[in-house]
Amino acid sequence: MNSSIRYYDRYSKAYDSRSPYHYMLESIEKNAISECLSGGITLDLGCGTGRFFDILSIYGTVIGLDFSKGMIKKARERKKNNIHLIRASATNLPFKNGIFDNVVSFKTIPHMEPASVLKEIGRISKKNILLEFYNTLSFRKATYKFSKQATTFFLTYWQAKKLVESVGFESKNIYGARTFTALAILHNIPAVSKILYILEHTASKSFLKIFAGNIIIYGVKKWKE
């Protein structure tokens, strides 16, 4: 974990200098948020610099949590009255059981031990989850060995779904991002980026989503009668 913290502390300074590729990913992630969340208290788990604060704060109070000091420092620049920031680990969350109406996590679970993070999410959530995983059956996995990312865990869609269900959630929907994008740098070519943007949004809800590099699972807590 220490190597991941150092990676994101360094990356925090340039994190908001995003490319058309990142814009494409975030547009699909924000679509998922707008279609799945409901009002209440939302935990943005691995909030980074707070890029989702604007849309999440529409639903009520937002708790932004990240283990990177650099990311939390940048996130303060986006802080509003109904947004609160905490520096902590996703595998040891400082919250009571069943406190959050919504838990969202993008680009965080793949950089930690997924089962440990999901166990904590299952404990503190009482309603909706929207969680992003990196897919084994994807271009992302095929090109990962050439990247300089922090330690990354990959799962198939079926493995991620099983993990979500094992901590008490019913998987309601799945969104996919980065299905056709073999290399992120392709989005730096304007004509290619426009085509990929359309293809990625079309594939995000089609049967092809199970081959997307980023798999986003929407789940609802199952309560025992």
C-alpha positions as CSV (number, residue, x, y, z in Angstrom):
1,M,0.0,0.0,0.0
2,N,2.8,2.4,0.7
3,S,4.0,2.3,-2.9
4,S,0.4,3.2,-4.0
5,I,0.3,6.1,-1.6
6,R,3.6,7.4,-2.9
7,Y,2.4,7.0,-6.5
8,Y,-0.8,9.0,-5.9
9,D,0.9,11.6,-3.8
10,R,3.2,12.3,-6.8
11,Y,0.3,12.0,-9.3
12,S,-2.0,14.4,-7.4
13,K,-0.2,17.5,-8.8
14,A,-1.0,16.5,-12.4
15,Y,-4.1,14.5,-11.8
16,D,-6.5,17.2,-13.1
17,S,-4.5,17.6,-16.4
18,R,-6.6,15.0,-18.1
19,S,-6.7,13.9,-21.7
20,P,-9.7,13.3,-24.0
21,Y,-9.4,9.6,-22.9
22,H,-10.1,10.5,-19.3
23,Y,-13.0,12.8,-20.4
24,M,-14.5,9.8,-22.1
25,L,-14.2,7.6,-19.1
26,E,-15.6,10.1,-16.7
27,S,-18.6,10.9,-19.0
28,I,-19.6,7.2,-18.7
29,E,-19.0,7.1,-15.0
30,K,-21.1,10.2,-14.5
31,N,-23.9,8.7,-16.6
32,A,-23.9,5.7,-14.2
33,I,-24.1,8.1,-11.2
34,S,-27.0,10.0,-12.6
35,E,-28.9,6.8,-13.4
36,C,-28.3,4.9,-10.2
37,L,-27.9,7.0,-7.1
38,S,-30.6,8.4,-4.8
39,G,-30.7,11.1,-2.1
40,G,-28.9,10.8,1.2
41,I,-25.3,10.5,2.4
42,T,-22.7,9.5,-0.2
43,L,-19.2,8.1,0.4
44,D,-16.8,8.9,-2.5
45,L,-14.3,6.1,-1.7
46,G,-11.0,7.1,-3.3
47,C,-12.2,10.5,-4.1
48,G,-8.9,11.7,-5.6
49,T,-9.0,15.4,-6.3
50,G,-12.8,15.5,-6.1
51,R,-13.7,15.3,-9.8
52,F,-17.1,13.8,-9.0
53,F,-18.0,16.2,-6.2
54,D,-20.2,18.4,-8.4
55,I,-22.5,15.6,-9.4
56,L,-22.4,13.7,-6.1
57,S,-23.3,16.8,-4.1
58,I,-26.6,17.0,-5.9
59,Y,-27.8,14.0,-3.9
60,G,-27.0,15.4,-0.5
61,T,-24.0,15.2,1.9
62,V,-20.8,13.8,0.4
63,I,-17.9,12.3,2.4
64,G,-14.7,12.3,0.2
65,L,-12.2,9.7,1.4
66,D,-8.7,9.1,0.1
67,F,-5.5,7.6,1.5
68,S,-3.3,10.1,-0.4
69,K,-2.4,13.3,1.4
70,G,-1.7,14.9,-2.0
71,M,-5.1,14.0,-3.4
72,I,-6.9,15.3,-0.3
73,K,-5.0,18.6,-0.5
74,K,-6.2,19.0,-4.1
75,A,-9.7,17.9,-3.2
76,R,-10.1,20.8,-0.8
77,E,-10.1,23.2,-3.8
78,R,-13.5,21.6,-4.8
79,K,-15.0,21.5,-1.3
80,K,-18.5,22.8,-0.6
81,N,-20.6,23.2,2.5
82,N,-22.1,19.7,2.1
83,I,-18.7,18.0,1.2
84,H,-16.4,16.7,4.0
85,L,-13.0,15.2,3.5
86,I,-11.3,12.4,5.4
87,R,-7.9,10.8,4.9
88,A,-8.1,7.0,5.6
89,S,-7.6,3.6,4.1
90,A,-10.4,1.9,2.2
91,T,-9.6,-1.4,4.0
92,N,-10.2,0.2,7.5
93,L,-13.0,2.7,7.2
94,P,-13.6,4.9,10.2
95,F,-17.4,4.7,10.0
96,K,-20.3,3.0,11.8
97,N,-22.2,0.1,10.2
98,G,-24.9,0.9,7.6
99,I,-24.4,4.7,7.6
100,F,-24.2,5.5,3.8
101,D,-27.1,5.6,1.4
102,N,-24.6,5.6,-1.5
103,V,-21.1,4.3,-1.9
104,V,-19.2,5.1,-5.1
105,S,-15.7,4.1,-6.0
106,F,-13.9,4.8,-9.3
107,K,-10.4,3.7,-10.1
108,T,-9.7,2.8,-6.4
109,I,-10.6,-0.9,-5.8
110,P,-8.2,-2.2,-8.5
111,H,-5.3,-0.7,-6.6
112,M,-6.1,-2.4,-3.3
113,E,-7.0,-6.0,-2.3
114,P,-10.5,-6.1,-3.7
115,A,-12.0,-8.5,-1.2
116,S,-10.8,-6.4,1.8
117,V,-12.3,-3.2,0.4
118,L,-15.6,-4.9,-0.5
119,K,-15.9,-6.3,3.0
120,E,-15.7,-2.8,4.4
121,I,-18.1,-1.4,1.8
122,G,-20.6,-4.1,2.7
123,R,-20.3,-3.1,6.4
124,I,-20.8,0.7,6.0
125,S,-23.4,0.7,3.2
126,K,-27.2,0.5,3.6
127,K,-28.5,1.0,0.1
128,N,-26.7,1.7,-3.2
129,I,-23.2,1.0,-4.4
130,L,-21.5,1.9,-7.7
131,L,-18.1,0.3,-7.9
132,E,-15.5,0.2,-10.6
133,F,-13.2,-2.8,-11.3
134,Y,-10.5,-3.4,-13.9
135,N,-11.3,-6.3,-16.3
136,T,-9.1,-9.2,-17.0
137,L,-10.7,-9.8,-20.4
138,S,-9.8,-6.4,-21.9
139,F,-7.3,-4.3,-23.8
140,R,-6.5,-2.6,-20.5
141,K,-5.2,-5.9,-19.1
142,A,-3.3,-6.6,-22.3
143,T,-1.4,-3.3,-22.2
144,Y,-1.0,-3.1,-18.4
145,K,2.5,-4.5,-18.3
146,F,3.7,-1.5,-20.4
147,S,2.2,1.0,-17.9
148,K,3.6,2.7,-14.9
149,Q,0.6,2.4,-12.7
150,A,0.5,1.4,-9.1
151,T,-0.1,-2.3,-8.2
152,T,-3.3,-3.3,-10.0
153,F,-5.8,-6.2,-9.4
154,F,-7.8,-7.4,-12.4
155,L,-11.0,-9.4,-12.2
156,T,-13.5,-10.7,-14.8
157,Y,-17.0,-9.4,-14.8
158,W,-18.2,-12.6,-13.2
159,Q,-15.6,-12.5,-10.5
160,A,-16.4,-8.9,-9.7
161,K,-20.2,-9.7,-9.6
162,K,-19.6,-12.6,-7.3
163,L,-17.5,-10.5,-5.0
164,V,-20.2,-7.8,-4.8
165,E,-22.9,-10.4,-4.1
166,S,-20.7,-12.1,-1.4
167,V,-20.9,-9.0,0.8
168,G,-24.7,-8.6,0.7
169,F,-25.6,-6.8,-2.5
170,E,-27.7,-7.7,-5.5
171,S,-26.1,-6.7,-8.8
172,K,-28.7,-4.6,-10.7
173,N,-26.7,-3.2,-13.6
174,I,-23.3,-3.0,-15.3
175,Y,-21.7,-0.3,-17.3
176,G,-18.5,-0.7,-19.3
177,A,-15.8,1.8,-20.4
178,R,-12.8,1.4,-22.5
179,T,-14.1,-1.5,-24.7
180,F,-12.6,-0.3,-28.0
181,T,-9.8,1.8,-26.8
182,A,-6.6,-0.3,-27.1
183,L,-4.4,2.6,-26.2
184,A,-5.4,5.8,-24.3
185,I,-3.1,7.9,-26.5
186,L,-5.4,7.2,-29.5
187,H,-7.8,9.8,-28.0
188,N,-5.2,12.5,-28.6
189,I,-6.0,12.2,-32.3
190,P,-9.2,14.4,-32.6
191,A,-10.9,12.4,-35.5
192,V,-10.2,9.1,-33.8
193,S,-11.2,10.4,-30.4
194,K,-14.7,11.4,-31.7
195,I,-15.3,8.0,-33.2
196,L,-14.0,6.2,-30.1
197,Y,-16.2,8.4,-27.9
198,I,-19.3,7.3,-29.8
199,L,-18.3,3.7,-29.8
200,E,-17.5,3.6,-26.1
201,H,-20.8,5.1,-25.1
202,T,-22.7,2.7,-27.4
203,A,-20.8,-0.3,-26.0
204,S,-21.1,0.9,-22.3
205,K,-24.7,-0.6,-22.2
206,S,-24.4,-3.3,-24.8
207,F,-23.4,-7.0,-24.4
208,L,-19.8,-5.8,-25.2
209,K,-19.5,-4.2,-21.8
210,I,-18.3,-7.4,-20.3
211,F,-15.1,-6.9,-22.3
212,A,-14.6,-3.3,-21.2
213,G,-11.4,-2.4,-19.4
214,N,-13.4,-0.7,-16.7
215,I,-16.4,-2.5,-15.4
216,I,-18.9,-0.5,-13.2
217,I,-21.3,-2.5,-11.1
218,Y,-24.5,-1.0,-9.6
219,G,-25.7,-3.0,-6.6
220,V,-28.4,-2.6,-4.0
221,K,-28.1,-3.9,-0.5
222,K,-30.1,-7.1,0.3
223,W,-31.7,-7.0,3.7
224,K,-32.6,-10.2,5.5
225,E,-36.3,-10.4,6.4
